[in-house]
Amino acid sequence: MIRAVLFDAFGTLCEIRKKHNPYKPILKAWPSGLAAAYQVIMTRNASPAELAKEAGLSAQIIQKINADIADETASIRLFPEVVETLSKIKELGLKWGIISNLAPPYAQPLLDLLPFAPDACIWSFAVGYRKPEKEIYDCASTALGLMPSDILIVGDSFENDFNAPRQLGMRAKLLSRGAKQAKHPDQIDDLRLLIT
């Protein structure tokens, strides 16, 4: 029986309307390469300016990075069905939360848009692991105080939100917005299908 629903953040609960790819200069300049830079951005609770300085970027580039992030975070919007879906989940007495690969500046702007606070937030930058690493799902079970089999994860990444959690004993639904036809029974195109 499902006792909690964990949602991916971007692409599932919300979207960025104005995209700038602000971390690109850090990714390009990181001394140990692109993969290492991505891991650090997603798993370290550090400001963009701290990371940019570590990458050797100029004050002018740092200013541009901060401006682009501010523009992106101001453009974050919930998908239309999110409030209804979360309200129904709460009404059913289920716990709910967010599990996301995320850089620190994006968490609070999303939380500010939600109708009420999640029971748990498992941000990659806060726990030091990112999906699909096993440890981030372990953090989710601990944060919710539930067994993996009690948790349903919903997201738009096959590996991160569907395959990996299922291999660890969680339940999962793959969100494919705009899909004309579901490829398997655990694929949905609208979050409201979770509560019908």
C-alpha positions in Angstrom: 0.0 0.0 0.0 1.3 3.5 -0.9 1.8 5.7 2.1 3.8 8.5 0.5 4.3 10.1 -3.0 7.6 11.6 -3.9 7.8 13.9 -6.9 10.6 15.0 -9.1 10.7 18.8 -9.3 11.5 20.3 -12.7 9.6 18.7 -15.5 7.2 17.1 -13.0 5.9 19.7 -10.6 7.2 22.8 -12.3 9.0 24.3 -15.3 11.3 27.2 -16.0 9.7 29.5 -18.5 12.9 31.5 -19.2 15.9 29.2 -19.6 19.4 30.6 -19.7 21.7 27.6 -18.8 23.4 29.8 -16.2 25.8 27.1 -14.9 27.3 26.5 -18.4 30.4 28.7 -17.8 31.2 26.7 -14.6 30.7 23.4 -16.4 33.1 24.5 -19.1 35.8 26.0 -16.8 35.8 23.3 -14.1 39.4 22.0 -13.7 38.5 18.3 -13.5 36.0 18.2 -16.3 32.3 18.3 -17.2 31.1 15.2 -15.3 32.9 16.3 -12.1 31.5 19.8 -12.4 27.9 18.5 -12.8 28.4 16.3 -9.8 29.6 19.2 -7.7 26.9 21.6 -8.8 24.2 19.0 -7.9 25.6 17.6 -4.7 27.3 20.6 -2.9 25.4 23.2 -1.0 27.4 26.0 -2.4 26.4 29.3 -4.1 26.9 29.8 -7.8 29.5 32.5 -7.0 31.5 30.1 -4.8 31.6 27.5 -7.5 32.4 30.1 -10.2 35.3 31.4 -8.1 36.6 27.9 -7.7 36.4 27.5 -11.4 38.5 30.6 -11.9 35.8 32.7 -13.5 35.8 36.5 -13.5 33.6 38.8 -11.4 31.8 39.9 -14.6 30.9 36.3 -15.5 29.8 35.6 -11.9 27.5 38.7 -12.1 26.0 37.3 -15.4 25.5 33.8 -13.8 23.7 35.3 -10.9 21.5 37.5 -13.1 20.6 34.5 -15.3 19.7 32.4 -12.2 17.5 35.2 -10.9 15.7 35.4 -14.2 15.2 31.7 -14.3 14.0 31.3 -10.8 11.5 34.2 -11.2 10.1 32.4 -14.2 9.4 29.1 -12.4 5.7 28.0 -12.7 3.8 25.0 -11.4 2.1 22.8 -14.0 -1.7 23.4 -14.0 -2.7 20.2 -12.3 -0.2 20.3 -9.4 -2.3 22.1 -6.8 -5.3 19.8 -7.3 -3.1 16.7 -7.2 -1.2 17.7 -4.1 -4.5 18.7 -2.3 -6.0 15.3 -3.1 -2.9 13.5 -1.9 -3.1 15.4 1.4 -6.9 14.8 1.6 -6.2 11.1 1.3 -3.8 11.2 4.3 -0.7 10.4 2.3 2.7 11.9 3.0 4.3 13.7 0.1 7.6 15.2 -0.8 10.1 16.1 -3.4 13.2 14.2 -4.6 15.3 16.2 -7.0 18.7 16.7 -8.6 18.9 20.4 -8.0 21.3 23.3 -7.4 20.6 25.3 -4.3 19.1 28.5 -5.8 16.2 26.6 -7.3 14.7 25.0 -4.2 13.1 27.9 -2.3 11.5 29.5 -5.4 9.7 26.1 -6.0 8.7 25.8 -2.4 7.3 29.3 -2.4 4.9 28.3 -5.2 3.4 25.2 -3.5 0.0 25.4 -1.8 1.5 23.8 1.4 4.8 22.5 2.6 6.0 19.0 1.7 6.5 16.4 4.4 10.1 15.9 3.1 12.5 17.4 0.6 15.3 15.3 -0.6 17.5 17.8 -2.6 20.6 16.4 -4.1 22.6 19.5 -3.0 21.4 19.0 0.6 22.1 15.2 1.0 25.2 15.0 -1.2 23.9 12.4 -3.6 22.0 12.6 -6.8 19.6 10.4 -8.7 20.1 7.6 -9.7 22.6 7.0 -6.8 21.1 4.5 -4.3 21.9 6.7 -1.4 19.5 9.5 -2.3 16.6 7.0 -2.3 17.8 5.7 1.1 17.7 9.3 2.3 14.1 9.5 1.0 13.0 6.5 3.0 14.7 7.8 6.1 13.2 11.3 5.7 9.7 9.9 5.4 10.1 7.2 8.0 8.8 4.5 5.6 10.0 1.4 3.9 10.8 1.7 0.2 7.8 -0.4 -0.8 5.5 2.2 0.9 6.8 5.0 -1.4 5.7 5.9 -4.9 8.1 8.1 -7.0 6.8 10.1 -9.9 9.0 11.9 -12.4 9.9 12.4 -16.0 13.3 10.6 -16.1 13.2 6.9 -17.0 16.4 6.1 -15.1 16.2 8.5 -12.2 12.4 8.4 -11.4 11.4 5.0 -12.7 14.0 2.4 -13.2 16.4 3.1 -10.3 13.7 3.4 -7.6 11.9 0.3 -8.8 15.2 -1.7 -8.5 15.4 -0.6 -4.9 11.9 -1.8 -4.1 10.0 1.5 -4.5 7.0 2.0 -6.7 7.2 4.3 -9.6 5.2 6.1 -12.3 6.9 7.7 -15.3 5.4 11.0 -16.3 5.4 11.7 -20.1 3.7 15.0 -20.6 2.0 15.2 -24.0 2.5 11.5 -24.8 -0.1 10.3 -27.3 -0.1 6.7 -26.0 1.3 5.1 -22.9 4.1 2.5 -23.6 3.5 0.6 -20.4 0.9 0.6 -17.5 3.1 2.7 -15.2 3.3 5.6 -17.6 1.1 8.7 -17.2 0.7 11.9 -19.1 -1.0 14.0 -16.3 -0.4 14.0 -12.5 -4.2 13.8 -11.9 -4.1 10.2 -13.0 -2.4 9.4 -9.7 -5.5 10.2 -7.8 -8.4 9.0 -10.0 
